């Protein structure tokens, strides 16, 4: 799987901090009777520290399910390359004395999804979802894919308008007809993670 070791460790650290939220307090707020919410807009502000982003809009279509649209991506920061390393290795990424950290991981996802809430209350509790959409690796080509995710969400605040969700998913990628990539790197790595870490937003 194509998660970089550094990225993986950072994600786990932030996820553990997020899950460390006072569960008893969240459960107490969930137990209140609140006006039903139909739509959630959310983003992942913590991903900015990890060169990740995630944004979603989710709409209730039944007491146990929702549909929505989401975008996510990973953009490692540019790092200074060692001139001696570039001369000795002939690394193709050493252009103008710069290289990218894991350049081939730069991507952006655009997906539509459906989520099922077994608790019977859409937008809150545990959920399982399926998704489909495209993943673009910029110069490496565009891929269609499908996948799944597992999530947990809460509606907080006096009126239940503050949304918080965590989750993780995986997409299986297939090269599209318009892709121009002939990089064999993709032949062995056709999966990509979709990580929410902690999305926060507004429910209405």
Residue frames as qw, qx, qy, qz and C-alpha x, y, z in Angstrom:
[[0.000, 0.890, 0.456, 0.000, 0.00, 0.00, 0.00],
 [0.500, 0.526, 0.034, 0.687, 1.24, 3.46, -0.89],
 [0.379, -0.919, -0.065, -0.089, 1.28, 5.23, 2.48],
 [0.432, 0.600, -0.464, 0.488, 4.71, 6.71, 3.19],
 [0.619, -0.261, -0.623, 0.401, 6.18, 5.71, 6.56],
 [0.148, -0.013, -0.283, 0.948, 6.49, 9.30, 7.72],
 [0.426, -0.230, -0.260, -0.835, 2.93, 10.08, 6.67],
 [0.680, -0.300, -0.651, -0.151, 1.64, 6.93, 8.35],
 [0.481, -0.219, -0.585, 0.615, 3.24, 7.76, 11.69],
 [0.056, -0.037, 0.110, -0.992, 1.95, 11.34, 11.61],
 [0.539, -0.257, -0.449, -0.664, -1.57, 10.18, 10.75],
 [0.649, -0.308, -0.685, 0.121, -1.59, 7.65, 13.57],
 [0.301, -0.117, -0.452, 0.832, -0.43, 10.28, 16.06],
 [0.264, -0.080, -0.046, -0.960, -3.14, 12.76, 15.09],
 [0.621, -0.250, -0.593, -0.447, -5.78, 10.02, 14.99],
 [0.550, -0.270, -0.696, 0.375, -4.93, 8.85, 18.51],
 [0.085, -0.082, -0.302, 0.946, -5.13, 12.43, 19.76],
 [0.425, -0.145, -0.303, -0.840, -8.53, 12.83, 18.12],
 [0.662, -0.280, -0.670, -0.184, -9.90, 9.59, 19.53],
 [0.397, -0.118, -0.626, 0.661, -8.70, 10.77, 22.94],
 [0.288, -0.369, -0.075, -0.881, -11.64, 13.22, 23.05],
 [0.300, -0.073, 0.735, -0.604, -13.81, 12.67, 26.14],
 [0.234, -0.155, -0.871, -0.403, -16.05, 9.82, 24.97],
 [0.111, -0.484, -0.784, 0.372, -18.41, 10.11, 27.93],
 [0.102, 0.506, 0.128, -0.847, -19.09, 13.75, 27.11],
 [0.239, 0.170, -0.624, -0.725, -19.78, 12.91, 23.45],
 [0.208, -0.276, -0.933, -0.103, -22.13, 10.08, 24.41],
 [0.016, -0.518, -0.593, 0.616, -24.03, 12.37, 26.77],
 [0.208, 0.433, -0.137, -0.866, -24.59, 14.92, 24.03],
 [0.238, 0.036, -0.813, -0.531, -25.68, 12.26, 21.56],
 [0.085, -0.347, -0.912, 0.202, -28.35, 11.06, 24.00],
 [0.187, 0.428, 0.286, -0.837, -30.24, 14.35, 23.80],
 [0.455, 0.601, 0.649, 0.096, -33.24, 14.72, 21.52],
 [0.133, -0.465, 0.218, 0.848, -32.20, 17.21, 18.81],
 [0.598, 0.637, 0.084, -0.479, -33.86, 18.59, 15.73],
 [0.849, 0.153, 0.421, 0.282, -32.94, 16.29, 12.81],
 [0.027, -0.712, 0.380, 0.589, -30.20, 17.56, 10.49],
 [0.828, 0.489, 0.247, -0.120, -30.24, 16.89, 6.76],
 [0.666, 0.668, -0.134, 0.304, -26.87, 18.15, 5.48],
 [0.648, -0.650, 0.133, 0.373, -23.28, 18.34, 6.68],
 [0.519, 0.789, -0.214, 0.250, -20.40, 20.40, 5.27],
 [0.740, -0.624, 0.184, 0.173, -17.02, 19.39, 6.71],
 [0.518, 0.734, -0.396, 0.190, -13.28, 19.81, 6.17],
 [0.888, -0.268, -0.187, 0.324, -10.12, 18.39, 7.70],
 [0.010, 0.969, -0.195, 0.152, -8.11, 21.29, 9.23],
 [0.667, -0.586, 0.443, 0.125, -5.53, 18.98, 10.83],
 [0.865, 0.292, 0.305, 0.270, -4.48, 17.59, 7.46],
 [0.303, 0.931, -0.127, 0.157, -2.74, 20.86, 6.61],
 [0.403, -0.747, 0.529, -0.008, 0.05, 19.83, 8.99],
 [0.698, -0.130, 0.689, 0.145, 0.46, 16.53, 7.10],
 [0.075, 0.323, -0.582, -0.743, 0.18, 17.90, 3.53],
 [0.057, 0.346, 0.923, 0.157, -3.27, 16.29, 3.30],
 [0.330, 0.051, 0.107, -0.937, -6.67, 17.79, 2.65],
 [0.041, -0.335, -0.934, -0.116, -10.23, 16.49, 2.78],
 [0.312, 0.132, 0.166, -0.926, -13.60, 18.19, 2.27],
 [0.012, -0.270, -0.947, -0.171, -17.10, 16.70, 2.03],
 [0.482, -0.045, 0.069, -0.872, -20.77, 17.47, 1.66],
 [0.082, -0.108, -0.990, 0.041, -23.15, 14.77, 2.92],
 [0.481, -0.099, -0.093, -0.866, -26.94, 14.68, 2.53],
 [0.398, 0.042, 0.838, -0.371, -29.49, 12.49, 4.34],
 [0.421, 0.055, -0.597, -0.680, -31.71, 10.40, 2.02],
 [0.732, -0.354, -0.525, -0.251, -33.24, 8.06, 4.63],
 [0.611, -0.746, 0.150, -0.217, -33.07, 7.51, 8.42],
 [0.854, -0.350, 0.320, 0.216, -30.17, 5.10, 7.90],
 [0.716, 0.165, 0.360, 0.574, -28.30, 6.38, 4.84],
 [0.036, 0.858, -0.047, -0.510, -26.73, 9.40, 3.17],
 [0.745, 0.462, 0.224, 0.426, -25.17, 10.34, -0.17],
 [0.219, -0.904, 0.074, 0.358, -22.46, 12.88, -0.76],
 [0.678, 0.656, -0.102, 0.316, -19.45, 14.21, -2.60],
 [0.595, -0.742, 0.152, 0.268, -15.90, 14.50, -1.31],
 [0.596, 0.717, -0.267, 0.243, -12.48, 15.62, -2.39],
 [0.708, -0.645, 0.226, 0.177, -9.12, 14.71, -0.89],
 [0.690, 0.646, -0.229, 0.233, -5.45, 14.75, -1.78],
 [0.754, -0.522, 0.090, 0.388, -1.85, 14.59, -0.69],
 [0.458, 0.834, -0.083, 0.296, 0.76, 17.22, -1.61],
 [0.774, -0.367, -0.095, 0.508, 4.22, 16.68, -0.03],
 [0.043, -0.961, 0.087, 0.259, 6.29, 19.80, 0.41],
 [0.694, 0.634, -0.223, 0.258, 9.20, 20.55, -1.88],
 [0.704, -0.650, 0.153, 0.241, 12.57, 19.88, -0.22],
 [0.169, 0.851, -0.471, -0.162, 16.11, 21.00, -1.03],
 [0.983, 0.143, -0.067, 0.093, 18.18, 18.29, -2.69],
 [0.579, -0.618, 0.376, 0.376, 21.83, 17.55, -1.98],
 [0.447, 0.765, -0.338, -0.318, 23.91, 18.60, -5.02],
 [0.063, -0.480, 0.872, 0.079, 26.42, 15.78, -4.48],
 [0.546, 0.163, 0.792, -0.220, 23.60, 13.23, -4.31],
 [0.618, 0.676, 0.158, -0.369, 22.13, 14.57, -7.55],
 [0.305, 0.723, -0.567, -0.250, 25.44, 14.35, -9.41],
 [0.164, -0.333, 0.928, -0.041, 26.21, 10.85, -8.17],
 [0.474, 0.221, 0.808, -0.271, 22.77, 9.31, -8.51],
 [0.061, -0.038, -0.633, -0.771, 21.41, 10.89, -11.66],
 [0.146, 0.465, 0.788, -0.376, 18.02, 11.09, -9.92],
 [0.128, 0.494, 0.573, 0.641, 15.37, 12.34, -12.35],
 [0.268, -0.852, -0.450, -0.006, 13.73, 14.32, -9.53],
 [0.471, -0.546, 0.007, 0.693, 16.87, 16.42, -9.01],
 [0.369, 0.641, 0.389, 0.549, 15.87, 19.25, -11.34],
 [0.023, 0.783, -0.052, 0.619, 17.21, 22.75, -10.68],
 [0.234, 0.268, -0.711, 0.606, 18.71, 21.39, -7.46],
 [0.547, -0.153, 0.367, -0.737, 15.29, 20.58, -6.04],
 [0.298, -0.065, -0.932, -0.194, 13.46, 17.36, -5.48],
 [0.631, -0.367, -0.064, -0.681, 10.07, 16.39, -4.13],
 [0.271, -0.219, 0.866, -0.358, 9.57, 14.14, -1.16],
 [0.381, 0.272, 0.882, -0.058, 7.71, 11.13, -2.61],
 [0.217, 0.278, -0.284, -0.892, 6.76, 12.99, -5.81],
 [0.300, -0.085, -0.829, -0.464, 4.81, 10.02, -7.13],
 [0.130, -0.431, -0.828, 0.335, 2.39, 10.27, -4.18],
 [0.159, 0.241, 0.064, -0.955, 1.01, 13.67, -5.22],
 [0.052, -0.335, -0.864, -0.373, -2.64, 13.05, -5.99],
 [0.354, 0.035, 0.228, -0.906, -6.17, 14.40, -5.77],
 [0.058, 0.289, 0.955, 0.032, -9.39, 12.40, -5.33],
 [0.427, 0.023, -0.010, -0.904, -12.94, 13.34, -6.33],
 [0.115, -0.121, -0.986, -0.011, -15.57, 10.82, -5.21],
 [0.606, -0.307, -0.122, -0.723, -19.30, 10.34, -4.79],
 [0.149, 0.123, -0.927, 0.320, -20.30, 8.12, -1.88],
 [0.677, -0.423, -0.335, -0.501, -23.15, 6.34, -0.10],
 [0.097, 0.300, -0.775, 0.548, -23.02, 5.67, 3.65],
 [0.658, -0.401, -0.571, -0.284, -25.06, 3.38, 5.85],
 [0.153, -0.439, 0.541, -0.701, -25.71, 4.12, 9.55],
 [0.468, -0.190, -0.861, -0.054, -26.79, 0.92, 11.36],
 [0.067, -0.186, -0.626, 0.754, -27.82, 2.92, 14.45],
 [0.084, 0.679, 0.719, 0.124, -30.83, 4.26, 12.50],
 [0.076, -0.924, -0.149, 0.343, -29.78, 7.90, 12.92],
 [0.685, 0.535, 0.121, 0.479, -28.07, 9.28, 9.83],
 [0.210, 0.816, -0.201, 0.499, -25.07, 11.58, 10.35],
 [0.376, -0.664, 0.515, -0.391, -24.27, 10.22, 13.85],
 [0.870, -0.236, 0.414, -0.125, -22.64, 7.03, 15.09],
 [0.448, -0.283, 0.748, 0.400, -20.72, 4.34, 13.25],
 [0.664, 0.609, 0.037, -0.432, -21.11, 4.08, 9.49],
 [0.604, -0.085, 0.664, 0.433, -19.96, 2.01, 6.53],
 [0.409, 0.755, 0.010, -0.513, -19.68, 3.57, 3.09],
 [0.711, 0.193, 0.511, 0.443, -18.88, 2.81, -0.53],
 [0.077, 0.817, -0.092, -0.564, -17.47, 5.29, -3.02],
 [0.719, 0.321, 0.433, 0.438, -16.46, 5.73, -6.62],
 [0.109, 0.966, -0.009, -0.235, -14.63, 8.47, -8.49],
 [0.716, 0.596, -0.157, 0.328, -11.39, 9.55, -10.09],
 [0.616, -0.668, 0.135, 0.395, -7.86, 9.96, -8.76],
 [0.549, 0.808, -0.079, 0.198, -5.45, 12.21, -10.64],
 [0.770, -0.406, 0.092, 0.485, -1.68, 11.85, -10.23],
 [0.044, 0.854, -0.189, -0.482, -0.96, 14.97, -12.25],
 [0.288, 0.635, -0.606, -0.383, 1.78, 14.02, -14.75],
 [0.196, -0.188, 0.962, 0.003, 1.33, 10.30, -14.09],
 [0.269, -0.192, -0.781, -0.529, -2.25, 10.06, -15.33],
 [0.536, -0.171, 0.209, -0.800, -5.87, 9.83, -14.21],
 [0.183, -0.017, -0.983, 0.020, -7.45, 6.71, -12.73],
 [0.652, -0.355, -0.197, -0.640, -11.02, 5.64, -12.03],
 [0.249, 0.137, -0.890, 0.357, -11.58, 3.70, -8.84],
 [0.656, -0.513, -0.280, -0.478, -13.99, 2.41, -6.25],
 [0.340, 0.202, -0.747, 0.534, -13.62, 1.66, -2.57],
 [0.560, -0.623, -0.540, -0.083, -15.05, 1.75, 0.93],
 [0.129, 0.463, -0.453, 0.751, -14.65, 3.58, 4.22],
 [0.528, -0.527, -0.641, 0.180, -15.43, 3.17, 7.91],
 [0.067, 0.489, -0.118, 0.862, -16.28, 6.26, 9.92],
 [0.340, -0.556, -0.665, 0.365, -17.55, 7.53, 13.27],
 [0.073, 0.454, 0.134, 0.878, -19.31, 10.88, 13.60],
 [0.210, -0.509, -0.639, 0.538, -20.90, 13.11, 16.24],
 [0.014, -0.712, -0.289, -0.639, -23.27, 16.09, 16.24],
 [0.479, -0.301, -0.496, 0.659, -22.23, 18.33, 19.12],
 [0.012, 0.163, -0.032, 0.986, -23.14, 21.64, 20.70],
 [0.323, 0.190, 0.544, -0.751, -26.39, 22.93, 22.26],
 [0.684, 0.424, 0.088, -0.587, -28.33, 22.42, 19.01],
 [0.800, 0.025, 0.575, 0.170, -26.26, 19.61, 17.52],
 [0.532, 0.840, 0.010, -0.110, -24.96, 21.81, 14.71],
 [0.029, -0.769, 0.629, 0.106, -21.26, 21.16, 15.21],
 [0.974, 0.185, -0.082, -0.104, -20.11, 18.08, 13.30],
 [0.162, -0.685, 0.708, 0.052, -17.03, 15.97, 13.99],
 [0.970, 0.170, 0.040, -0.167, -16.06, 12.79, 12.15],
 [0.235, -0.607, 0.733, 0.197, -13.13, 10.43, 11.90],
 [0.906, 0.270, 0.258, -0.198, -12.55, 7.65, 9.39],
 [0.215, -0.498, 0.732, 0.413, -10.39, 5.68, 7.02],
 [0.827, 0.428, 0.232, -0.282, -10.97, 4.16, 3.60],
 [0.427, -0.309, 0.701, 0.481, -9.29, 2.53, 0.64],
 [0.634, 0.618, -0.007, -0.465, -9.73, 2.86, -3.15],
 [0.701, 0.010, 0.620, 0.352, -8.87, 0.37, -5.89],
 [0.182, 0.716, -0.199, -0.644, -7.61, 2.18, -8.99],
 [0.710, 0.324, 0.565, 0.269, -7.92, 1.39, -12.70],
 [0.211, -0.272, 0.335, 0.877, -6.27, 3.32, -15.51],
 [0.485, 0.664, 0.355, -0.446, -8.77, 5.30, -17.60],
 [0.721, 0.492, 0.374, 0.313, -8.74, 5.46, -21.37],
 [0.241, 0.939, -0.009, 0.244, -7.49, 9.03, -21.30],
 [0.613, -0.717, 0.254, 0.213, -4.51, 8.31, -19.06],
 [0.582, 0.741, -0.328, 0.071, -1.13, 8.91, -20.61],
 [0.412, -0.685, 0.588, -0.121, 0.94, 7.30, -17.86],
 [0.875, 0.247, -0.415, -0.031, 3.20, 4.41, -18.78],
 [0.097, -0.625, 0.648, -0.424, 4.95, 4.34, -15.40],
 [0.659, -0.053, -0.749, -0.043, 5.34, 0.70, -14.22],
 [0.002, -0.165, 0.637, -0.753, 5.27, 2.02, -10.65],
 [0.595, -0.044, 0.138, -0.790, 1.47, 1.87, -10.84],
 [0.704, 0.082, -0.647, -0.281, 1.42, -1.77, -11.84],
 [0.505, -0.071, -0.774, 0.376, 2.33, -2.76, -8.28],
 [0.064, -0.266, -0.518, 0.810, 0.48, 0.01, -6.39],
 [0.161, -0.373, -0.599, -0.690, -3.12, 0.24, -7.47],
 [0.418, -0.687, -0.589, 0.077, -4.56, 1.14, -4.08],
 [0.170, 0.423, -0.181, 0.871, -4.74, 4.49, -2.36],
 [0.243, -0.433, -0.724, 0.479, -5.88, 5.41, 1.17],
 [0.127, -0.641, -0.256, -0.712, -8.57, 8.02, 1.82],
 [0.453, -0.261, -0.621, 0.584, -8.02, 9.38, 5.32],
 [0.184, -0.840, -0.313, -0.404, -10.35, 11.79, 7.10],
 [0.372, 0.127, -0.547, 0.739, -8.34, 11.91, 10.39],
 [0.025, -0.544, -0.618, 0.567, -10.70, 14.49, 11.97],
 [0.056, 0.445, 0.461, 0.766, -13.26, 16.35, 9.86],
 [0.029, -0.480, -0.542, 0.689, -15.11, 19.23, 11.49],
 [0.003, -0.258, -0.510, -0.821, -17.99, 21.20, 10.08],
 [0.362, 0.086, 0.301, -0.878, -21.56, 22.38, 10.35],
 [0.044, 0.306, 0.940, 0.142, -24.82, 20.42, 10.23],
 [0.298, 0.213, 0.140, -0.920, -28.12, 21.98, 9.17]]
